[in-house]
């Protein structure tokens, strides 16, 4: 039976399509219909992190030989490599630096869709 959100103790949304043990035996990675790549503790079977999100269902998961990276494939037509243990502080800093500026009034008007009346 595939894991799903209805299976007890499995907090993914939808079917798990890919699963892989890390070569060092410490972690399990899963890829599922909810588009996520999740890493779990193999000893406690507790979710450690969601380390990646695709645009569509994740179909395959594989570990690098040193257990530091994960490869995923997806129905979105991409294959991606992820850090197995992302530096969340670095990711937050990177995301915050991507906030550029507030649009001025003229720019806001240009980018808004015109109102239509029927």
NORTAKA-V210901 format. One record per residue. PSI is psi in whole degrees, -180 to 180 (999 if undefined). D_FIRST is the distance of its C-alpha to the first C-alpha in Angstrom with 2 decimals. Layout:
PSI;D_FIRST + PSI;D_FIRST
This chain:
128;0.00 + 148;3.82 + 146;6.50 + 177;8.93 + -17;12.29 + -12;11.21 + 132;9.33 + 138;12.38 + 6;14.13 + 94;12.52 + 27;15.45 + 158;14.45 + 106;14.94 + -179;12.36 + 139;9.63 + 120;10.20 + -22;11.42 + 140;13.48 + 140;13.78 + 136;16.89 + 141;18.86 + 149;22.49 + -29;25.02 + -3;26.72 + 4;23.59 + -22;24.18 + 159;21.62 + 136;18.14 + 140;17.97 + 145;15.21 + 137;15.73 + 179;14.09 + -20;14.89 + 9;17.34 + 8;19.44 + 153;19.59 + 119;19.76 + 146;19.27 + 135;20.52 + 151;19.48 + 126;21.47 + -30;19.93 + -39;21.97 + -10;21.33 + 50;18.04 + 141;19.98 + 129;20.19 + -45;23.53 + 155;23.96 + 113;22.92 + -6;24.93 + 154;24.55 + 128;23.93 + 176;23.90 + -14;25.08 + -175;21.80 + 139;18.13 + 126;17.83 + -26;16.46 + 149;17.51 + 137;18.68 + 148;21.22 + 152;23.71 + 161;27.43 + -25;28.91 + 8;30.50 + 21;27.44 + -17;29.47 + 157;27.94 + 143;24.67 + 132;24.34 + 154;22.03 + 152;21.82 + 160;21.12 + -14;21.33 + 0;24.65 + 10;26.08 + 157;26.77 + 135;26.08 + 153;27.13 + 132;28.07 + 150;27.74 + 131;29.32 + -31;26.71 + 82;28.92 + 150;30.78 + 96;34.17 + -31;33.61 + -43;37.36 + -41;38.18 + -41;35.65 + -44;37.17 + -44;40.65 + -45;39.78 + -43;38.34 + -34;41.42 + -14;43.73 + -8;42.29 + 112;43.74 + -66;46.85 + 169;49.19 + 137;49.73 + 143;50.88 + 175;54.44 + -42;55.31 + -43;56.17 + -40;52.92 + -43;50.91 + -43;52.78 + -32;52.21 + -9;48.43 + 146;47.84 + 139;47.08 + 147;50.03 + 138;49.82 + 143;49.85 + 140;51.36 + 999;50.72
